């Protein structure tokens, strides 16, 4: 079966919405706003603005907040994978030689979750009027996953399946502003660009798969067993 190639980088918006533009995503968010909008509450008691002006401000706030969806989905994922002990050990073995590479395989499904906050500050002149806070929740689950480590860095990821879901919310407002359909892709190949340099310092290992394969050497040097994530 052919691999599903994901361009590098692939933004969260592209992963979930394809070629849908940022304007369409913002329009979706606007339809989910509370009836009073975003700017009316913090600014209405201090400024006498028209309803049309508040709608324009709401659009500008959402446009600023939605920029967080332009980030590469793979970057936080590979940074997390880079904390696994066996991946760090493979990176340490390959960092000294330009022809050194290893294939590290994680056999069990890997659940990854990430929560990020985004603040949009409303200012008039040099005076800050209010801060509007948003939250992005991302969940990614990988099936059996192989990572190519070259010169201490991960530059390729191949997963039997990639499932992802996302939620973008306004702080203290229960209705999601953006909740795209979950994505499920088989046989996914992600080229990590730039390659992620695995930290070689001692880091706490995450709760990883119960069973992991020993890295398979792609060079002439005999394989060195490595432990899995705790």
Buried (B, 14 or more C-beta within 10 A) or exposed (E): EEEBEBEBBBBBBBBBBEEEEBEEBBEBBBEBBEEEBBBBEBBEEEEEBEEEBBBEBBBBBBBBBBEBBEBBBBBBBBBBBBBBBBBBBBBBBBBEEEEBBBBBBBBBBBEBEBEEEBEBEBEEEEEEBBEBEBBBBBBBBBBBBBBBBBBBBBBBBBBBBBBBBBBBBBEEEEEBBBBBEEBEBEBBBBBBEEBBBBBEEEEEBBEBBEEBBBBEBBEEEEEEEBEBBE
